[in-house]
Amino acid sequence: MTSTPPVCSYEGSDYQNSFWEKGGRAYEDACEALALKKLLPLRGAHLLELGAGAGRNTPRYTGYEKITLLDYSRSQLEQAHARLGDNPNLRFIAADVYRLPFVEGAFDGATMIRTLHHMADAPAALAQVRRVLAEDSTFILEYANKRNLKSILRYLLGKQKWSPYTAEPVEYLELNFDFHPAAIRTWMKDAGFRIERTITVSHFRLAFLKRTIPTGLLAGLDSLAGLTGGLWQLSPSVFLRATSLNGTSTALPEKAKAASGYACPACREPLEDTPPLIRCPKCERTYPVTDGIYDFRLDA
């Protein structure tokens, strides 16, 4: 087992309530809903929702037969479970994105919304996503854009030291990163993805506009502005729809197929689904399943 970058954990946070429900983020939420509506495929078999949190976006993935919600924070998944209820088509997984507990090609879709900006090693995280996706799967990624109009103006006016034009990420708070669009495109290609569509989001993320213009109208205007995303990216948030390209193997081994898609995050040995405790036959690590939540975190 190799070491991985530090993980940003929302354990014990009331993020869903304080940031989304009471934090004046109705505009941002509406913008993201419209972007997802444009990018999601009409149907799919099994979606991996990375950084699912309290399940804010989960009800929007109606085209998929099954959804696996993954987050590092168990308390966030508990909120999601309470919010979404018991549903045999939903799985709740506490795990590290750098060590995803699934076999290769386990999913035919994935989303990562407001999550990559917590990744100190974004290329490694994207490579893990590609590993667990089958060929020709859809991956929808949202990332925080360092080359947005506000940061450009602040830089030109001398109110910001870091340049929005350089390719390296900027860490504006601990484990909070903004990325350059060109860097994201390079990392996606290197990970084995082909970007099919780009939509810019949250163009009007200004307090006075959100106070004065009805949310639906402002989000609709944002959706229209987002159609230019393939030409330029000047908004603080960018959505991509990508397709996973041919990987190193074309088919899963029979042993992996029989293991319900789980794999040991430490040694990648396929695992049998045996709650309340899953044991790896190779490295003998154990992973508990409590109240419907599978805990594959190695460092928790």
VEXMAR-696925 format. One record per atom (N, C-alpha, C, O): x, y, z. Coordinates in steps of 0.2 Angstrom, whole numbers, padded with zeros to 4 digits, always signed. Layout:
<atoms>
XYZ/...
</atoms>
This chain:
<atoms>
+0004-0006+0000/+0000+0000+0000/+0004+0006+0000/+0009+0007+0004/+0003+0011-0005/+0007+0017-0005/+0003+0022-0001/-0003+0022-0001/+0007+0028+0001/+0004+0033+0004/+0000+0038-0001/+0002+0037-0007/-0005+0041+0001/-0009+0046-0003/-0009+0053+0000/-0007+0054+0006/-0011+0057-0004/-0011+0064-0002/-0016+0065+0004/-0020+0061+0005/-0016+0070+0008/-0021+0071+0013/-0028+0072+0010/-0029+0074+0005/-0033+0070+0014/-0040+0070+0012/-0043+0076+0016/-0042+0076+0022/-0047+0079+0012/-0052+0084+0016/-0058+0081+0018/-0062+0078+0014/-0059+0081+0024/-0065+0077+0027/-0070+0082+0030/-0069+0087+0033/-0076+0081+0028/-0082+0085+0031/-0086+0081+0037/-0091+0082+0038/-0082+0077+0040/-0084+0073+0046/-0087+0078+0051/-0084+0083+0053/-0094+0077+0053/-0097+0081+0058/-0099+0088+0056/-0102+0091+0060/-0099+0089+0049/-0101+0096+0047/-0108+0096+0045/-0111+0091+0043/-0111+0102+0046/-0118+0103+0044/-0118+0106+0037/-0123+0111+0036/-0114+0105+0033/-0113+0108+0026/-0119+0109+0022/-0120+0114+0019/-0123+0103+0022/-0129+0104+0018/-0134+0109+0020/-0137+0113+0016/-0134+0109+0027/-0139+0114+0030/-0136+0121+0030/-0139+0126+0027/-0130+0122+0032/-0127+0129+0033/-0125+0132+0026/-0126+0138+0025/-0122+0128+0022/-0120+0131+0015/-0125+0131+0010/-0126+0136+0007/-0129+0126+0009/-0134+0125+0004/-0141+0128+0006/-0144+0132+0002/-0144+0125+0011/-0151+0127+0013/-0151+0134+0016/-0156+0137+0015/-0146+0136+0020/-0147+0142+0023/-0142+0147+0021/-0141+0152+0024/-0137+0145+0017/-0132+0149+0015/-0133+0154+0009/-0128+0157+0006/-0139+0154+0006/-0140+0159+0000/-0137+0156-0006/-0135+0160-0010/-0137+0149-0007/-0134+0146-0013/-0140+0143-0017/-0138+0138-0021/-0146+0146-0017/-0151+0143-0022/-0149+0144-0029/-0151+0140-0033/-0146+0150-0030/-0144+0151-0037/-0139+0146-0040/-0140+0143-0045/-0134+0145-0036/-0128+0140-0038/-0131+0133-0039/-0130+0129-0043/-0136+0131-0034/-0139+0124-0034/-0143+0124-0041/-0143+0119-0044/-0147+0129-0042/-0151+0129-0049/-0147+0129-0055/-0148+0125-0060/-0141+0132-0055/-0136+0132-0061/-0134+0125-0062/-0133+0123-0067/-0132+0122-0056/-0129+0115-0057/-0134+0110-0059/-0133+0106-0063/-0140+0111-0057/-0146+0107-0059/-0147+0107-0067/-0148+0102-0070/-0146+0113-0069/-0147+0114-0076/-0141+0111-0080/-0142+0108-0086/-0135+0112-0078/-0130+0109-0081/-0130+0102-0081/-0128+0099-0086/-0132+0099-0076/-0132+0091-0076/-0138+0089-0080/-0137+0084-0083/-0143+0093-0081/-0148+0091-0085/-0146+0090-0093/-0148+0086-0097/-0141+0095-0094/-0139+0095-0101/-0134+0090-0102/-0133+0087-0108/-0130+0088-0097/-0124+0083-0098/-0126+0076-0097/-0122+0071-0099/-0131+0074-0092/-0132+0067-0090/-0135+0063-0096/-0139+0066-0100/-0132+0057-0097/-0135+0053-0102/-0143+0051-0100/-0144+0052-0094/-0147+0049-0105/-0154+0047-0104/-0154+0041-0099/-0159+0041-0095/-0150+0037-0100/-0150+0031-0095/-0143+0028-0094/-0138+0029-0098/-0143+0023-0089/-0136+0020-0088/-0138+0015-0082/-0143+0015-0079/-0133+0010-0081/-0134+0005-0077/-0132+0007-0070/-0136+0006-0065/-0126+0009-0069/-0123+0010-0062/-0119+0016-0062/-0113+0016-0065/-0121+0021-0058/-0117+0027-0057/-0113+0028-0051/-0116+0026-0046/-0107+0030-0051/-0103+0032-0045/-0103+0039-0044/-0100+0043-0048/-0106+0041-0038/-0106+0048-0037/-0101+0050-0032/-0101+0048-0026/-0095+0053-0034/-0089+0054-0030/-0090+0061-0026/-0092+0066-0029/-0089+0061-0020/-0090+0067-0016/-0098+0068-0015/-0100+0074-0016/-0101+0063-0014/-0109+0063-0014/-0111+0068-0008/-0117+0070-0009/-0107+0068-0003/-0110+0072+0003/-0116+0070+0006/-0117+0064+0007/-0121+0074+0007/-0127+0073+0010/-0133+0071+0005/-0138+0071+0006/-0130+0070-0002/-0135+0067-0007/-0139+0073-0010/-0144+0072-0013/-0136+0079-0010/-0140+0085-0014/-0141+0083-0021/-0147+0085-0023/-0136+0081-0025/-0137+0079-0032/-0140+0073-0033/-0142+0072-0039/-0140+0068-0029/-0142+0061-0030/-0149+0060-0034/-0149+0057-0039/-0154+0064-0032/-0161+0063-0035/-0161+0065-0042/-0165+0064-0046/-0156+0069-0044/-0155+0071-0051/-0153+0066-0056/-0153+0067-0062/-0150+0060-0054/-0147+0055-0058/-0153+0050-0059/-0151+0044-0058/-0158+0052-0062/-0164+0048-0063/-0163+0043-0068/-0167+0038-0068/-0158+0044-0073/-0158+0039-0078/-0154+0033-0077/-0154+0028-0081/-0151+0032-0071/-0147+0027-0069/-0151+0022-0064/-0155+0024-0060/-0150+0015-0066/-0153+0010-0062/-0151+0010-0055/-0155+0009-0050/-0144+0010-0054/-0141+0010-0047/-0136+0016-0046/-0133+0018-0051/-0136+0018-0040/-0131+0024-0039/-0127+0022-0032/-0130+0020-0027/-0121+0022-0033/-0116+0022-0027/-0114+0028-0025/-0110+0032-0029/-0116+0030-0019/-0114+0037-0016/-0107+0036-0012/-0107+0032-0007/-0102+0039-0014/-0096+0039-0010/-0093+0045-0008/-0094+0050-0011/-0091+0045-0001/-0089+0051+0002/-0084+0049+0007/-0085+0043+0010/-0079+0053+0009/-0074+0051+0014/-0078+0052+0021/-0076+0048+0026/-0082+0056+0022/-0086+0057+0028/-0091+0053+0029/-0096+0053+0025/-0091+0049+0035/-0097+0044+0036/-0103+0048+0038/-0109+0047+0037/-0102+0054+0042/-0108+0058+0044/-0111+0061+0038/-0117+0062+0039/-0108+0063+0033/-0111+0065+0027/-0116+0060+0024/-0121+0061+0022/-0113+0054+0024/-0117+0048+0021/-0123+0046+0025/-0128+0044+0023/-0122+0047+0032/-0128+0046+0036/-0133+0051+0035/-0139+0049+0035/-0131+0057+0033/-0136+0062+0032/-0140+0061+0025/-0146+0061+0024/-0135+0058+0020/-0138+0056+0014/-0143+0050+0014/-0148+0050+0011/-0141+0045+0019/-0145+0040+0020/-0152+0042+0023/-0157+0039+0021/-0152+0046+0028/-0158+0049+0031/-0162+0053+0026/-0168+0052+0026/-0159+0056+0021/-0162+0061+0016/-0165+0057+0011/-0171+0058+0009/-0162+0051+0009/-0164+0047+0003/-0168+0041+0005/-0172+0038+0001/-0167+0039+0011/-0171+0033+0014/-0168+0026+0011/-0163+0026+0008/-0171+0021+0014/-0169+0014+0012/-0171+0013+0005/-0177+0013+0003/-0166+0011+0000/-0167+0010-0007/-0163+0005-0009/-0156+0006-0009/-0165-0001-0011/-0160-0006-0014/-0156-0004-0019/-0151-0007-0021/-0158+0001-0023/-0154+0004-0029/-0148+0009-0027/-0145+0011-0031/-0148+0010-0020/-0143+0015-0018/-0138+0011-0013/-0140+0007-0009/-0131+0013-0014/-0126+0010-0010/-0122+0016-0007/-0121+0021-0010/-0120+0016+0000/-0117+0021+0003/-0110+0019+0005/-0110+0014+0009/-0105+0022+0002/-0098+0020+0003/-0094+0025+0006/-0093+0031+0003/-0091+0024+0012/-0086+0029+0015/-0079+0026+0012/-0077+0021+0014/-0075+0031+0008/-0069+0028+0006/-0065+0035+0003/-0068+0040+0003/-0059+0033+0002/-0054+0038-0001/-0054+0038-0008/-0053+0033-0011/-0055+0044-0011/-0055+0044-0019/-0048+0041-0022/-0048+0039-0027/-0043+0042-0018/-0036+0040-0021/-0036+0032-0020/-0031+0030-0024/-0040+0029-0016/-0040+0022-0016/-0047+0019-0016/-0050+0017-0011/-0050+0020-0022/-0057+0018-0023/-0058+0010-0022/-0054+0006-0025/-0063+0008-0018/-0063+0001-0016/-0068-0003-0021/-0072-0007-0019/-0066-0003-0028/-0070-0006-0033/-0065-0009-0038/-0059-0007-0039/-0067-0014-0041/-0063-0017-0047/-0063-0013-0053/-0067-0008-0053/-0059-0014-0057/-0058-0011-0064/-0065-0011-0068/-0068-0017-0068/-0067-0006-0070/-0073-0006-0075/-0080-0008-0071/-0084-0010-0074/-0080-0006-0065/-0086-0008-0061/-0092-0003-0063/-0098-0006-0061/-0091+0002-0066/-0097+0007-0067/-0097+0009-0074/-0092+0009-0078/-0103+0012-0076/-0103+0014-0083/-0105+0022-0083/-0107+0025-0088/-0104+0025-0077/-0105+0032-0076/-0102+0034-0070/-0102+0031-0065/-0100+0041-0069/-0097+0044-0063/-0098+0051-0064/-0098+0054-0069/-0099+0054-0058/-0100+0061-0057/-0095+0063-0051/-0094+0060-0046/-0092+0069-0052/-0088+0072-0047/-0089+0080-0047/-0086+0083-0050/-0094+0082-0042/-0096+0089-0042/-0094+0092-0036/-0095+0089-0030/-0090+0098-0036/-0088+0101-0030/-0083+0097-0026/-0084+0097-0020/-0079+0093-0029/-0075+0088-0025/-0068+0088-0028/-0064+0088-0023/-0067+0089-0034/-0060+0089-0036/-0056+0095-0033/-0050+0095-0032/-0059+0100-0031/-0056+0106-0029/-0053+0105-0022/-0049+0109-0019/-0054+0099-0019/-0051+0097-0013/-0045+0092-0014/-0043+0089-0009/-0044+0091-0020/-0039+0086-0022/-0032+0089-0023/-0031+0093-0027/-0027+0087-0018/-0020+0090-0019/-0017+0086-0024/-0012+0089-0027/-0019+0081-0027/-0016+0077-0032/-0022+0075-0037/-0024+0070-0037/-0024+0080-0041/-0030+0079-0045/-0029+0074-0051/-0033+0070-0052/-0023+0074-0054/-0021+0069-0059/-0022+0062-0056/-0025+0057-0059/-0020+0061-0050/-0021+0054-0047/-0028+0052-0045/-0030+0046-0046/-0032+0057-0043/-0039+0056-0042/-0043+0054-0049/-0047+0050-0049/-0041+0058-0054/-0044+0057-0060/-0042+0050-0063/-0046+0046-0066/-0036+0048-0062/-0034+0041-0064/-0038+0036-0061/-0039+0030-0064/-0039+0037-0054/-0043+0032-0051/-0050+0031-0053/-0053+0026-0054/-0053+0037-0055/-0060+0037-0058/-0060+0033-0064/-0064+0029-0066/-0055+0034-0069/-0054+0030-0075/-0054+0023-0074/-0057+0019-0077/-0050+0021-0069/-0049+0014-0067/-0055+0010-0066/-0056+0005-0068/-0060+0013-0062/-0066+0010-0060/-0072+0011-0065/-0077+0008-0064/-0071+0014-0071/-0076+0015-0076/-0074+0010-0082/-0069+0009-0084/-0080+0007-0084/-0079+0003-0090/-0078+0008-0097/-0079+0014-0096/-0076+0005-0102/-0074+0009-0108/-0081+0012-0111/-0086+0009-0110/-0080+0018-0113/-0086+0021-0116/-0091+0024-0111/-0097+0024-0112/-0089+0024-0105/-0093+0027-0099/-0093+0034-0099/-0089+0038-0102/-0098+0037-0096/-0099+0045-0096/-0096+0047-0089/-0098+0044-0084/-0092+0052-0089/-0089+0055-0083/-0091+0062-0083/-0089+0066-0088/-0095+0065-0078/-0096+0072-0078/-0092+0075-0072/-0093+0073-0066/-0088+0080-0074/-0083+0083-0069/-0085+0090-0068/-0086+0094-0073/-0085+0093-0062/-0085+0100-0061/-0079+0102-0057/-0076+0098-0053/-0076+0107-0060/-0070+0110-0056/-0070+0117-0055/-0073+0121-0059/-0066+0120-0050/-0066+0127-0049/-0061+0130-0053/-0055+0128-0053/-0062+0135-0057/-0058+0138-0062/-0054+0144-0059/-0057+0149-0057/-0048+0143-0059/-0043+0149-0057/-0043+0155-0062/-0042+0160-0060/-0045+0153-0069/-0045+0158-0074/-0052+0161-0075/-0054+0162-0080/-0055+0163-0069/-0062+0166-0070/-0061+0174-0070/-0056+0176-0069/-0066+0177-0072/-0066+0184-0074/-0064+0188-0068/-0060+0193-0068/-0067+0186-0062/-0065+0190-0056/-0058+0189-0054/-0055+0195-0052/-0055+0183-0054/-0048+0183-0053/-0043+0186-0058/-0038+0189-0056/-0045+0187-0064/-0042+0190-0069/-0042+0198-0067/-0036+0201-0068/-0047+0201-0066/-0048+0208-0064/-0044+0209-0058/-0041+0214-0058/-0045+0205-0053/-0041+0206-0047/-0033+0206-0048/-0030+0210-0045/-0031+0202-0052/-0024+0201-0053/-0022+0207-0057/-0016+0210-0056/-0025+0210-0062/-0024+0215-0066/-0024+0222-0062/-0020+0226-0063/-0028+0222-0057/-0028+0228-0052/-0023+0228-0047/-0023+0232-0042/-0019+0222-0046/-0015+0222-0041/-0017+0220-0034/-0014+0220-0029/-0023+0217-0034/-0027+0215-0028/-0026+0207-0026/-0028+0205-0022/-0022+0204-0031/-0021+0197-0030/-0014+0195-0033/-0012+0197-0038/-0010+0191-0029/-0003+0190-0030/-0003+0184-0035/+0002+0185-0040/-0007+0179-0035/-0006+0173-0039/-0009+0175-0046/-0014+0178-0047/-0006+0172-0051/-0008+0173-0058/-0013+0168-0060/-0013+0162-0059/-0019+0171-0063/-0024+0166-0066/-0022+0163-0072/-0026+0158-0075/-0017+0165-0075/-0015+0162-0082/-0010+0156-0081/-0009+0153-0086/-0007+0155-0076/-0002+0150-0075/-0005+0143-0074/-0011+0143-0072/-0002+0138-0076/-0005+0131-0076/-0006+0128-0070/-0011+0123-0069/-0002+0129-0065/-0002+0126-0059/-0008+0127-0054/-0011+0133-0055/-0011+0123-0050/-0016+0124-0046/-0014+0130-0041/-0008+0131-0039/-0019+0133-0038/-0018+0138-0033/-0022+0136-0027/-0028+0134-0027/-0019+0135-0021/-0022+0133-0015/-0024+0139-0011/-0020+0142-0007/-0030+0141-0011/-0032+0148-0008/-0034+0147-0001/-0033+0151+0003/-0036+0141+0001/-0036+0139+0008/-0034+0131+0008/-0033+0128+0003/-0032+0129+0014/-0030+0122+0015/-0034+0117+0012/-0040+0117+0013/-0031+0113+0007/-0035+0108+0003/-0041+0111+0000/-0046+0108-0001/-0040+0117-0003/-0045+0120-0007/-0042+0123-0013/-0038+0128-0013/-0043+0120-0019/-0039+0122-0025/-0043+0124-0031/-0049+0122-0032/-0040+0129-0034/-0043+0131-0041/-0038+0129-0046/-0032+0129-0045/-0041+0127-0052/-0037+0124-0057/-0038+0128-0064/-0043+0131-0065/-0032+0128-0068/-0033+0131-0074/-0036+0126-0079/-0034+0120-0079/-0040+0128-0084/-0044+0124-0089/-0039+0120-0093/-0040+0114-0094/-0033+0123-0095/-0029+0119-0099/-0026+0113-0095/-0024+0108-0098/-0024+0114-0089/-0021+0109-0085/-0027+0103-0084/-0025+0097-0084/-0033+0105-0083/-0038+0100-0082/-0039+0096-0089/-0039+0090-0089/-0038+0099-0094/-0039+0096-0101/-0033+0091-0102/-0034+0085-0104/-0027+0093-0100/-0021+0089-0100/-0022+0082-0096/-0021+0077-0098/-0024+0084-0089/-0025+0078-0085/-0030+0073-0087/-0030+0067-0086/-0036+0076-0089/-0041+0071-0092/-0039+0067-0098/-0040+0061-0098/-0035+0070-0102/-0032+0066-0108/-0027+0061-0105/-0028+0055-0107/-0023+0063-0101/-0018+0058-0098/-0021+0052-0094/-0019+0047-0094/-0027+0054-0091/-0031+0049-0087/-0034+0044-0091/-0036+0038-0089/-0036+0046-0098/-0039+0041-0102/-0046+0043-0104/-0051+0039-0105/-0048+0050-0104/-0054+0053-0105/-0054+0057-0111/-0049+0060-0113/-0059+0057-0115/-0060+0062-0121/-0066+0067-0119/-0071+0064-0117/-0064+0073-0118/-0069+0078-0116/-0074+0079-0122/-0072+0081-0128/-0081+0078-0121/-0086+0079-0126/-0089+0086-0126/-0091+0089-0131/-0090+0089-0120/-0093+0095-0120/-0091+0099-0114/-0090+0096-0108/-0091+0105-0114/-0089+0110-0108/-0094+0115-0107/-0097+0118-0112/-0097+0116-0101/-0102+0121-0099/-0099+0125-0094/-0097+0122-0089/-0099+0132-0095/-0097+0136-0089/-0103+0138-0085/-0109+0138-0087/-0102+0138-0078/-0108+0139-0073/-0106+0144-0068/-0100+0145-0067/-0111+0147-0066/-0111+0152-0060/-0108+0158-0063/-0104+0161-0059/-0110+0161-0069/-0107+0167-0071/-0109+0173-0067/-0105+0178-0066/-0115+0173-0064/-0117+0179-0060/-0117+0177-0053/-0122+0179-0049/-0112+0175-0050/-0111+0173-0043/-0109+0179-0039/-0104+0180-0037/-0114+0184-0039/-0113+0191-0036/-0119+0192-0031/-0125+0191-0033/-0117+0194-0025/-0123+0194-0020/-0128+0199-0022/-0134+0197-0021/-0127+0205-0025/-0132+0209-0027/-0137+0207-0032/-0142+0208-0033/-0134+0203-0037/-0138+0200-0042/-0142+0195-0039/-0148+0194-0041/-0140+0191-0035/-0144+0185-0032/-0149+0188-0028/-0155+0185-0027/-0148+0194-0025/-0153+0197-0021/-0159+0200-0025/-0165+0201-0023/-0157+0203-0031/-0162+0207-0035/-0165+0203-0040/-0171+0206-0043/-0162+0198-0043/-0165+0194-0049/-0168+0188-0046/-0164+0184-0043/-0174+0186-0048/-0177+0179-0046/-0172+0174-0048/-0169+0174-0053/-0172+0169-0043/-0167+0163-0044/-0168+0160-0051/-0163+0158-0054/-0174+0158-0053/-0175+0155-0059/-0173+0158-0065/-0170+0155-0070/-0174+0165-0065/-0172+0169-0071/-0165+0170-0071/-0162+0169-0077/-0161+0171-0065/-0154+0171-0065/-0151+0165-0068/-0146+0165-0071/-0153+0159-0065/-0151+0153-0067/-0152+0151-0075/-0148+0148-0078/-0158+0154-0077/-0159+0153-0084/-0154+0157-0089/-0152+0154-0094/-0153+0163-0086/-0148+0167-0090/-0141+0164-0090/-0137+0164-0094/-0139+0161-0084/-0133+0158-0083/-0132+0152-0088/-0127+0150-0091/-0138+0148-0089/-0138+0142-0093/-0137+0144-0100/-0133+0141-0104/-0139+0150-0102/-0138+0152-0109/-0131+0154-0110/-0127+0153-0115/-0128+0158-0105/-0121+0160-0105/-0116+0154-0105/-0111+0154-0108/-0118+0148-0102/-0114+0142-0102/-0113+0139-0108/-0109+0135-0109/-0118+0140-0113/-0117+0137-0120/-0110+0139-0123/-0108+0136-0128/-0107+0145-0121/-0101+0147-0124/-0095+0143-0121/-0089+0145-0122/-0096+0138-0116/-0091+0135-0113/-0086+0132-0117/-0080+0131-0115/-0088+0130-0123/-0083+0126-0127/-0078+0131-0131/-0073+0129-0133/-0080+0138-0130/-0075+0143-0133/-0071+0146-0128/-0065+0147-0130/-0073+0148-0122/-0069+0151-0117/-0072+0149-0110/-0078+0147-0110/-0068+0149-0105/-0070+0147-0098/-0068+0153-0094/-0062+0154-0092/-0073+0157-0092/-0071+0163-0088/-0076+0163-0081/-0076+0168-0078/-0079+0158-0080/-0084+0157-0074/-0080+0154-0069/-0075+0151-0070/-0082+0155-0063/-0079+0151-0057/-0080+0144-0057/-0076+0140-0053/-0085+0141-0060/-0086+0134-0060/-0087+0132-0067/-0090+0135-0072/-0084+0126-0069/-0084+0123-0076/-0086+0116-0075/-0084+0112-0071/-0091+0114-0079/-0093+0107-0080/-0091+0104-0086/-0091+0107-0092/-0088+0097-0086/-0086+0094-0092/-0090+0087-0092/-0092+0084-0087/-0092+0085-0098/-0094+0078-0100/-0089+0075-0104/-0087+0077-0109/-0086+0069-0101/-0081+0066-0105/-0083+0058-0105/-0087+0056-0102/-0079+0055-0110/-0080+0048-0111/-0074+0044-0110/-0068+0047-0112/-0074+0039-0106/-0068+0035-0105/-0066+0031-0111/-0070+0028-0114/-0060+0031-0112/-0057+0028-0118/-0055+0021-0117/-0055+0019-0111/-0053+0017-0122/-0050+0010-0121/-0045+0010-0115/-0040+0013-0116/-0046+0005-0110/-0041+0005-0105/-0036-0001-0107/-0036-0003-0113/-0032-0003-0102/-0027-0008-0103/-0030-0015-0103/-0027-0020-0106/-0036-0016-0101/-0040-0023-0101/-0047-0022-0104/-0050-0017-0103/-0049-0027-0108/-0055-0026-0111/-0061-0030-0107/-0067-0029-0109/-0059-0034-0103/-0064-0038-0099/-0062-0039-0092/-0056-0040-0091/-0067-0039-0087/-0065-0041-0080/-0064-0049-0080/-0068-0052-0083/-0060-0051-0075/-0059-0058-0074/-0066-0060-0070/-0069-0057-0067/-0067-0067-0071/-0073-0070-0068/-0073-0069-0061/-0079-0068-0058/-0068-0069-0057/-0067-0068-0050/-0070-0061-0048/-0073-0060-0043/-0068-0056-0052/-0070-0049-0051/-0077-0048-0052/-0081-0045-0048/-0080-0052-0057/-0087-0051-0058/-0091-0054-0053/-0097-0051-0051/-0089-0059-0049/-0093-0062-0044/-0092-0059-0038/-0096-0060-0033/-0088-0053-0037/-0087-0050-0031/-0091-0044-0030/-0089-0040-0025/-0097-0043-0033/-0101-0037-0033/-0098-0030-0034/-0100-0025-0032/-0092-0031-0037/-0089-0024-0039/-0084-0022-0034/-0080-0017-0035/-0084-0024-0028/-0079-0022-0022/-0072-0025-0023/-0071-0030-0025/-0067-0020-0021/-0060-0023-0021/-0057-0019-0015/-0059-0014-0013/-0052-0023-0012/-0049-0020-0006/-0045-0014-0008/-0041-0014-0013/-0046-0008-0005/-0043-0002-0006/-0035-0003-0005/-0031+0002-0007/-0033-0007-0001/-0026-0008+0001/-0022-0012-0004/-0017-0010-0006/-0025-0018-0007/-0021-0022-0011/-0025-0024-0018/-0023-0027-0022/-0031-0021-0018/-0036-0022-0024/-0038-0029-0026/-0040-0030-0031/-0038-0033-0021/-0041-0040-0021/-0048-0039-0022/-0051-0036-0017/-0052-0043-0026/-0059-0043-0026/-0062-0045-0020/-0059-0050-0017/-0067-0042-0018/-0070-0044-0011/-0077-0047-0012/-0081-0044-0017/-0079-0051-0008/-0086-0053-0008/-0090-0049-0003/-0088-0046+0002/-0097-0048-0005/-0101-0043-0001/-0104-0047+0005/-0109-0050+0004/-0101-0047+0011/-0103-0051+0017/-0104-0046+0023/-0100-0047+0028/-0109-0042+0023/-0110-0038+0029/-0112-0042+0035/-0115-0048+0033/-0111-0040+0041/-0108-0034+0043/-0101-0033+0043/-0098-0028+0045/-0097-0038+0040/-0090-0037+0040/-0087-0040+0034/-0089-0046+0032/-0083-0036+0030/-0080-0039+0024/-0073-0040+0025/-0069-0035+0028/-0070-0046+0024/-0063-0047+0025/-0060-0049+0018/-0062-0052+0014/-0054-0046+0017/-0050-0047+0011/-0046-0053+0012/-0042-0054+0017/-0047-0058+0007/-0044-0064+0008/-0036-0064+0007/-0032-0069+0008/-0034-0058+0004/-0027-0058+0002/-0023-0054+0008/-0018-0057+0010/-0025-0048+0010/-0021-0045+0015/-0024-0045+0022/-0021-0043+0027/-0030-0048+0022/-0034-0049+0028/-0036-0043+0032/-0038-0044+0038/-0036-0038+0029/-0040-0032+0031/-0047-0033+0032/-0050-0036+0028/-0050-0029+0037/-0057-0030+0037/-0061-0023+0037/-0058-0018+0038/-0067-0023+0034/-0071-0017+0033/-0078-0018+0035/-0081-0022+0033/-0080-0014+0040/-0086-0015+0043/-0092-0012+0039/-0091-0007+0035/-0098-0014+0040/-0104-0012+0037/-0109-0010+0042/-0111-0015+0046/-0110-0004+0044/-0114-0002+0049/-0120+0002+0047/-0119+0008+0044/-0126+0001+0049/-0132+0005+0047/-0132+0006+0039/-0134+0012+0037/-0130+0001+0035/-0131+0002+0028/-0125+0006+0025/-0125+0007+0019/-0120+0008+0029/-0114+0011+0026/-0108+0007+0026/-0106+0004+0032/-0105+0006+0020/-0099+0002+0020/-0093+0007+0021/-0092+0012+0018/-0089+0005+0026/-0083+0009+0028/-0076+0006+0025/-0074+0001+0028/-0074+0008+0019/-0068+0006+0017/-0062+0011+0018/-0057+0010+0014/-0063+0015+0022/-0057+0020+0024/-0051+0016+0028/-0053+0013+0032/-0045+0018+0025/-0040+0014+0028/-0037+0018+0034/-0033+0016+0038/-0038+0025+0034/-0035+0029+0039/-0040+0032+0044/-0038+0037+0048/-0046+0030+0043/-0051+0033+0048/-0050+0031+0055/-0054+0033+0059/
</atoms>
